[in-house]
């Protein structure tokens, strides 16, 4: 089991020693322009990447007035919950990997939601004892977990904030009051054929006075959210966890159909957790990720398997490279799906999964053609017998990366779970459906307990893997993360291969076609692969089908020759911006 504690992190060699910046800025918008010259050494640089430009501008504004990376993350979360409600919420959850430049520590802040004390292992089973349809569960009151992101951010702010908490919500409050222009992506979600769009609150919020749905270019005003943010600024997290908003949240989860069991006591009892990051080498870098219930260790297993292939000597137009990536992914997912869960409740064999000998043995299973039947979970040291997992991972998530003028770095993935969560709204924000991230069946067909089964106080397994990379001297070398449910691991893995192994600009690495290989299924952006790659993969037993769901939302940055090479997912509406800040 991975150790947990309230205070701490892993001390790594090396300290980033850039001086603090002032509010006077010279902007170099060098998100995807490799030709931009590096700033003078005495000019600290800030970096912000997110899936929505309003969130990026809010983060930059916070940093420009002397805020820390944590301050910027708080202001950006408040904005994202407004302008990207299909992906995150102030009533959602998050994992954040944080690099403290002054000490060299990497700390993981765990704001994953929890099942309430009244949760039952069979709460997502129908009268016949079989798992209920996902569409039924996701709209239910029992789908909402105890929110974690705000308390997580408040804990991080207590330790690393520079600006006052009350001064971090002005941009989002003004935007909610004045309204913002509905983007094409949000419009697509509003008009999409998603289960949550049938919910009364979703229809009400996104409808015009004439009853028609909002379109791209329309203005959306959210006065209840503006009022909540004012109270959040003044009262701290009590604005959500106690008082009228808490009472409304509980009442809304107790509404039918399938009412939940959350209570005010559950809200009061929630505590974020600080973990030591798990760090392992990939090529010349140390890659640091969150421990379980995040799937970070599974991502490290994927990187370990890939290092036993020749993928680095190939390239994005080589079908053998994609074949190796697909088969390595299937091996990793087989282990992840069998063993990962909340380490307070199940023993996750992290050390065994990451043992070099175990990884080498898994890599030897990659043959000349796709394995039939699909690869099964291995037997790493420390593994306990666990049932086959059938968790459904929805895709309502967002990722942000921030580096402040002092060199502190945030890599944070935040989520409401499905698109618009449960479709239930309180005070201008949607409630998460995070408990549907549990396996609906507590045991598999053979009667074996499932690692990711529901239990009171348990945190669901997460696919979120916000990572930070360090160079050989312990200095910041990059960060990556993505949205996309269970496919997050494939999205981040592909981007790492593109940027590190194939030496592509980060923007090009992120834009590479997505390929998700799990069990017998192979999903990919078929139209983005060269036709000869698609046909060559089919000849090896990998027949790609078009992807499903929300697709990727990758943000990334890698340090090359002292320059920040940042990128954002072109499948969304993001930005990745570097600015130089005049030193005092």
C-alpha positions, 0 to 999 in steps of 0.5 A: 500500500502507498503511504498517505499523510497530511504533510509531505512529498518526495524530496528530489535533488535540485532546486529551481532558483528563479527570482520572483517577478513583478506585475510588469510583463512582456508577453511572448505568446510562444505556445507552439512557436519553436523559433521564439528565442529564450528569454534572458536568464534574469527574466523569470517565465510563467506558463499556463495551459488549459482547455479554455482560453478564458481559463488561461487568461484568468491564470495568467492574470493571477500570476501577473499580479504576483500570485503563485501557481496554486493561486492561479489554479484556484482562479482557473478552477472557478472559471472552468466550472463556469465556461466548461461545465461539461468538464469540471465543477466546484462540486467535482474532484481532482488530483494535483501534482505540485513541484515546490521550487524552493525545496524540490519536493513533489507533492500530490494533492488528492481531492478525489470524491468519496462515497458517503457513509450510507453508500452500499456495495449494491447501490448500482444493482437493479432489482434482478441483482445485475448492474443497472444501465449506466444511463439510469445510474448517471442521472440518479441522486446516488451517483454524486460523491462528496466533493473534494476539489475545493477543500483540496485547493484550500489545503494547497493554498494554505501551504503555497498560496501568496494572494489572499483567498478572497482575491482569487475569484474576481474574474470568474465572478465578473464573467458569471455576472456579465455573461460569456459567449458560448463556444462551439465546443460547449454548444456541441455538448449542449446539442449533443445526444448525451444522457445528461442532456435529458435532465431538467436542470440541463435543459433549463440552464441552456435554454433561451427565453423562447425555449430553444437551446443556446447556440455558439455565439450566444451569451450565457449569464449565471447569476446564481454562480456569481453569488456563490463565488462571492460567498466562496471568496468571503467564507472559504470552503464553508460556502460549499460544505456548510450552510444553504448551498450544502443544504441544497446539495444534499436535498438535490442528491436526495431527489428521485429517481434513485435518491442518494444517501449523502448527509451534511455530516459526510460533507463536514467529514471530507478531508483532502489527502497529501501523498508522496508522488511515485517517480520512475525513469522514462528515458532521461527523465524522472516521471512523477505521478499520483499514487492510487486511487489514481492510475499514475502507477499504471502509466509508469508501467506503460512507460516501462514496457515501452522502454523494452521496445524499439519504439524510440527508433521509429516514428509516427508514420511507422505502423510497427511503432503504433503496434508496439504502443497498442500491445503495451497499452493492452498489457498495462490496462489489463493490470490497471483494471484488475488491481487498482482501487482505493489503497485504504480499502484494497492492496494495490501492488504498486511496487510489484507492477513497477518491478523491472523484472515484472515489466520486462516479463510483460514486455516479452508478451508482445509478439508479431501480431495482436494477442488473441485472446487479449492479454490478462492481468499478470501476477506481480509481487504483492498482488491479491486475487481480485475480480474482473473489473467492468468499470465504465469511465465517462469523460467529463474532465479538464487538465491545466498546467501552471508554472509561476515566476518562482518556478513552482509547477501545478499539473492538475486534472479536474473533473465533474465525471460525465458531461454535465455530471448528473445533470443536477445543478445547485447554485449555478454549478453541476453536481458530479456523478463520480460514484459511477466510477466504481464498478457497479458489481461488487463481485465478478462472475466467479465470486471474487471481490472487485478492487474498485467496488463501492464502499462507504468512505471509499474513493473511486479508482481514477484515470486522472494522471497529472504528471511532472517530469524532472531532468537528471539534476532534479530540475523541472523538465515538463508536465502532461495531463489529459481528459478522456476517462480511461483513455487518459492513459493512452492519450498521455502515453502517446504524447510522451512518446511523441515529445520524448521518443520522436522529438516532436514539438509538444504541439505536434506530439499532442496532435498525433492521432489517438489510439486506445487499445484495451482488451479486445477493443481498438479505438482510434482516430482512423481518419488521422492515421495514414491509410498504410498505417491503418492497413498495416495494423489491420494485418497485425490484428488491430482493426481500428474503430472510431473513438467514442465520448469526449475524446482527448483534452491534452495539455503539455509542456517540455523544457528544451534547451531552456525554452518552454515548448508548450502545447494544447489539444487541438480537439478542444479550444485551449491555449498554451502560453509562455510569458516573461516577467520583468524581475524586481 
